């Protein structure tokens, strides 16, 4: 029995929200024909809606011509969560870790296959990171992203990983889903994730997962430093402190702070 179409006769904004809602609720990315079967709009109108949403950064087109939520929505979500307490709860813990290490500390949340950075405590050193609060990075080549993936239910992690286009940023970027899943197993075993110059040459980090009890928010925090200044051995020596900081934030978080995306 075919499912009823979603009515979207509430004006332009309502039509756009209907499209976003269907895509956000789908277990996998949808193509145009899938949307047309679920949304009660003329095909021409629906096509214009999709084009407008893509132009505004609210939708993105995948290589197989399916649609996913755009990064602009992810940034809206990150800003909303930041205003609703996560950043405020984590901030004193991030500063304490920064005082201990002297290096840059990041807090980020996993959104789809991206990490959105909610907070950053800058290094005291002259050479600093170019990351900015509100910016996004791929989850598969960042410590915070891999930490966030590691605490998702396995089937959900695998579903997200299946959507990743494994672009090789550096010589050490993980090449495929199999390699990433192996690394998630290691993160679950040790409690720490690493970025070994996988996103930017000369930059590495140690991270740990941060999440609410119901996994409605998953992400992580990291200590990040240039390789010339901080050796891999020194970075690994902070692993226990990074985990302890993450656990302190988790203990302060309410069970649920927002919807998983």
C-alpha positions, 0 to 999 in steps of 0.5 A: 500500500502506497504511503500518503503524500505529505501536503505542502500547501502552506506557502513557499516556506512551508513547501521548502520545509516539507522538502527538508523534513522528508530528506532529514527523516529518510534513512538514506539519501533520496533522489528526485523521483523519491521526493516526488512520490512523497511530497504533494507538489507539482514536479515543476514546483518541487524542482524549483524548491530543490534548486532554491534550497541547493542555491541557499546551501540548505541541500546538497547534491550527492554524486549519485544525484540524490540529496542530503542536508546542506552544510548551512543547515548543519551550521544552524544546528550547531549554533542552536545547540551552542545557544542551548548549553553544550558550549557553556557546559563544556567551556570551563573543561576546555579551558582547563585542558588548554591550561594543562597542554598549552595547545589548541582545544576544539569541541565539535559535534557530528552532523551527518558526515561532517563535524561542526566546531562549537568552541575553540581555545586557542594555543598560547604559541605563535603558530596557531590553527586556522580552524574557526567556530562554526566551520565544518570538516569531514568526519573521517579525517578528523579526531573529533569526527572519528570520536563522534562516529565511534559512539554511534550504534554500529548500523548508524555509523555504517550508514553514515560512512556509506555516504562518505566520498573519501577524498584524500587530503594527505598521504595519511588520509583514511582511504575507504570505509573498511579502514575507517571502521577498523579505526572506530574499533580501535577508538572504542577499545582505547577511548581515544581518536587520532588525526595523524596529519589526515586533514592538514599536513603537519597538524595532528590531534588526540581526541575523545568522544563527548555525547549525551546518554541517549546519543542525541548529541555525539561529537568530541573534543581534541588537543591539536598541535603542529607536528614540528612542535609536539611529537606523536609521543607527547600527543599520546601522553595527553590521551588520558587527560583528554578522556578525563576532560570528555568524561567531565563534560559528559557528566555535566550534560543533560540526557537530551539536548537536541535531535540527532542529525 
